[in-house]
Amino acid sequence: MTLVSIARMTHTSLSLEKSWEFSSDKSKMLEFRLGVFVTGVVWGTGFAIFSPELNDTYTLLFLFTLAGMSAGAFSSMASDRFTYLLYILPMLIPAISISASQGNLLSLVMTIMLILFTLMLTVSHKLAAKTFADGFEYRFEHEDLVKELVKKNDDLNSLNHELEKTQKELSRISLSDELTQIPNRRHFMRVLQLEIKRARREHTPLSAVMIDVDYFKRFNDTYGHLVGDQCLRMIATVLRETLQRSGDFLARYGGEEFVALLPNTNQDSALIVAERMRMAIFDADIEHRECALGRVTISAGIASCSAVNGCKNWHTLIELADRSLYHSKSKGRNRVSAHDQNAVVIPLTPGHTSLD
């Protein structure tokens, strides 16, 4: 009997090592149940054979062994009620029958105890099996829910990532000029306010250059708006390439107007940058039949503020630069003018222009 039990336990251990799925492999389940049933039959038959030859002490010891084995298998077979019954009933029914047939008081007491013990095991195992099944069902449902939540979370993260990309793209679009692909006026105003604050904080100069394309309305009337758009794109490209520092900022201010912001740049340096811009556009040689020079030119106006004569706000800087631009246009265009503290317009070096 002991050998049979050892053989069954060995078989079960090997089955677990091979990760057999009893619930999905019917042949393995049948094999396992057969082993369990044979073990129960052997122990029950063994009790029926040997108990008549045993005294009361050894009989009780045998019964306690059967009861212990029945109780011990309770947890290991908690998930399968039918298999558990195949094990304990062939083991305990012969013991109950033989005890009942003895006819003495001790046998009667043992019979009643065995019957109650068997009923208790049967009922308790039914409840345990249900609890076990409910637990697995809850676990699987919970795992499915967790997997679904993880998937939803991944989907949300992906969606958030796409939304962030979309928001960045929308922000870029809202701050860029659609035609020239350089920053627009809104973007310029944000940068201007930040640069003025930084200039005040660090006591550094700041210059602005207002730029206007000369006789651009005539250009549009002569060549059409599509060619006019191409002209503005070319001008934006040339002006952007003329600015040599990473901190310099160029934007389309509106229509044919552009504006450059030059941090840490005084008036003299700003004049040099503006003249370089004017010459770059002149050298680009963009045809303009309605211009006296036969090519597209620009006019520019400069305003600067420093730690000594700092601008009170951005309005002041833009207004002064606009006044300088107006002076350049009123004096014949294709020139650069600057506005100093005494409202004196400063001419630049001679070139392809008629400076004061």
Buried (B, 14 or more C-beta within 10 A) or exposed (E): BEEBEEEBEEBBEEBEEEEBEBEEEEEBBEBBBEBBBBBBBBBBBBBBEEBEEEEEEEBEEBBEBBBEBBBEBBEBBBBBBEBBBBBBBBBBBBBBBBBBEBEEEEBEEBBEBBBEBBEEBBEEBEEBBEEBEEEEEEEEEEEEEEEEEEEEEEEEEEEEEEEEEEEEEEEEEEBBBEBBEBBBBEBBBEBBEEBBEEBBEEEBBBBBBBBBBBBBEEBBEBBEEEBBEBBBBBBBBBBBEBBEEEEBBBBBBEEBBBBBBBBBBBBEBBBEBBBBBBBBBBEBEBEBEBBEEEBBBBBBBBBBBBEEEBBEEBEBBBBBBBBBBBBBBEBBBBBBBBBBEEEEBBBBEEBEBEBE
